[in-house]
Amino acid sequence: MLTVARSTRAGLGISCRGTLSKAEWSLIRRLSTYDTVVIGGGPGGYVAAIKAAQLGQKTACIEKRGTLGGTCLNVGCIPSKAMLNNSHIYHQTLHDIKARGIDVDGVSLNLPTMKSFQKILQKQGFKFKLNTKVTSLKREGETVTVEIEGAKDGKKETITTDVCLVAIGRRPYTEGLNLEAIGVETDKRGRIVIDEQFNTSAPRVKCIGDVTFGPMLAHKAEDEGIAAAEYIQKGHGHVNYDAIPSVIYTHPEVAWVGKTEQELKAAGVEYKVGKYPFLANSRAKTNNDQEGSVKVLIEKETDKILGTHIIGPNAGEMIAEATLAVEYSASAEDVARTCHAHPTLSEAFKEANMAAYDKSINF
């Protein structure tokens, strides 16, 4: 039996406290005839269920939300990207297309709200309060009062705003699953403890996704779901945690995969850096969207690509090529000698790899 629990606020569709109803007992009896039961229908859960079924297992997927997809599909990743795309189109309509000889009248937004990266955001009007902690929040009518304090100097300040978005991260969500009843161990942060094959401390119960270790990312949970199903059926699976991409969906986008310079320095790894700005990329200049750059980190002795960091247009799409390079232990020369279509943004990744092991051509 496979238990895949993911922090999508998707729990078991039966009560785990008190006396079970006849309907709940009936559900349990029906589930006892399955090879695999997946708890949670988020990106990790439903992918695990599909893969388990494809491998020939009789599979059930339990989801307490009215629809599958978890936080990602229903209230997180997908809806937010629709809003981001709409706001980007709105911005382009108001500010960009006039310079290209296109006149549009009557544009309005019918919604209440819709590092070099930091510098770019500051140019857009963002203000940053770093090394600062929040001491209190208070809502008063239509405004929110935020009390902050410098982490080092103790300087206090009050900010008054219309909306306060709390974005301090997420916690594992296992409430109501009654994990202790079957002996599932959790750590002090509430994460379910697993081994390298996703086994929990309870026999025949595996765990993936946001309720266990690692980044709380939908694509990471999906890969774990496939691997967990393969472990059950075949005895082996694979997830390379050094090749899990991350994306910040702003404009410009920020994306990275693999190691950072700080991590390589801490590990004593000798490395080289290749950089290439979008300002020198013809497609970015044609699109009038040339903020940012690509940075590639390679092992000094072998030229093996260890990490890639991108700030710029379509960074979230471009990072896929870098992730593939990390997965297959490609060298900077491998990428540099691979023909990239012209004119495309992907040429910036090629040029950064050329700069890492030799010299770029167009900058």
MONOR-V741093 format. One record per backbone hydrogen bond with DSSP energy under -1.0 kcal/mol. CO is the residue of the C=O (numbers start at 1). NH is the residue of the N-H. If there is no record, write none. Layout:
co:CO nh:NH
co:CO nh:NH
//
This chain:
co:6 nh:8
co:21 nh:25
co:22 nh:26
co:23 nh:27
co:24 nh:28
co:25 nh:29
co:26 nh:30
co:27 nh:31
co:28 nh:32
co:30 nh:33
co:31 nh:34
co:36 nh:60
co:38 nh:62
co:41 nh:69
co:42 nh:46
co:44 nh:48
co:45 nh:49
co:46 nh:50
co:47 nh:51
co:48 nh:52
co:49 nh:53
co:50 nh:54
co:51 nh:55
co:52 nh:57
co:53 nh:56
co:58 nh:35
co:58 nh:36
co:60 nh:38
co:62 nh:40
co:69 nh:73
co:70 nh:74
co:71 nh:75
co:71 nh:76
co:72 nh:78
co:76 nh:80
co:77 nh:81
co:78 nh:82
co:79 nh:83
co:80 nh:84
co:81 nh:85
co:82 nh:86
co:83 nh:87
co:84 nh:88
co:85 nh:89
co:86 nh:90
co:87 nh:91
co:88 nh:92
co:89 nh:93
co:90 nh:94
co:91 nh:95
co:92 nh:96
co:92 nh:97
co:97 nh:102
co:98 nh:101
co:115 nh:119
co:116 nh:120
co:117 nh:121
co:118 nh:122
co:119 nh:123
co:121 nh:126
co:122 nh:125
co:131 nh:151
co:133 nh:149
co:136 nh:147
co:138 nh:145
co:140 nh:143
co:143 nh:140
co:144 nh:161
co:145 nh:138
co:146 nh:159
co:147 nh:135
co:147 nh:136
co:148 nh:157
co:149 nh:133
co:150 nh:154
co:155 nh:150
co:157 nh:148
co:159 nh:146
co:161 nh:144
co:174 nh:177
co:178 nh:181
co:179 nh:182
co:179 nh:184
co:185 nh:193
co:187 nh:190
co:191 nh:187
co:195 nh:198
co:198 nh:207
co:199 nh:195
co:202 nh:205
co:205 nh:200
co:209 nh:212
co:211 nh:192
co:215 nh:217
co:217 nh:221
co:218 nh:222
co:219 nh:223
co:220 nh:224
co:221 nh:225
co:222 nh:226
co:223 nh:227
co:224 nh:228
co:225 nh:229
co:226 nh:230
co:227 nh:231
co:228 nh:232
co:229 nh:233
co:230 nh:234
co:230 nh:235
co:240 nh:243
co:246 nh:256
co:248 nh:250
co:248 nh:254
co:253 nh:312
co:254 nh:248
co:255 nh:310
co:256 nh:246
co:257 nh:308
co:260 nh:264
co:261 nh:265
co:262 nh:266
co:263 nh:267
co:264 nh:269
co:265 nh:268
co:270 nh:300
co:272 nh:298
co:274 nh:296
co:276 nh:294
co:277 nh:280
co:278 nh:281
co:281 nh:285
co:282 nh:286
co:283 nh:287
co:284 nh:289
co:285 nh:288
co:292 nh:278
co:293 nh:311
co:294 nh:276
co:295 nh:309
co:296 nh:274
co:297 nh:306
co:297 nh:307
co:298 nh:272
co:299 nh:303
co:303 nh:332
co:304 nh:299
co:306 nh:259
co:307 nh:297
co:308 nh:257
co:309 nh:295
co:310 nh:255
co:311 nh:293
co:312 nh:315
co:314 nh:318
co:315 nh:319
co:317 nh:320
co:318 nh:321
co:319 nh:323
co:320 nh:324
co:321 nh:325
co:322 nh:326
co:323 nh:327
co:324 nh:328
co:325 nh:330
co:326 nh:329
co:330 nh:305
co:331 nh:335
co:332 nh:336
co:333 nh:337
co:335 nh:338
co:344 nh:347
co:345 nh:348
co:346 nh:350
co:347 nh:351
co:348 nh:352
co:349 nh:353
co:350 nh:354
co:351 nh:355
co:352 nh:356
co:353 nh:357
co:354 nh:358
//
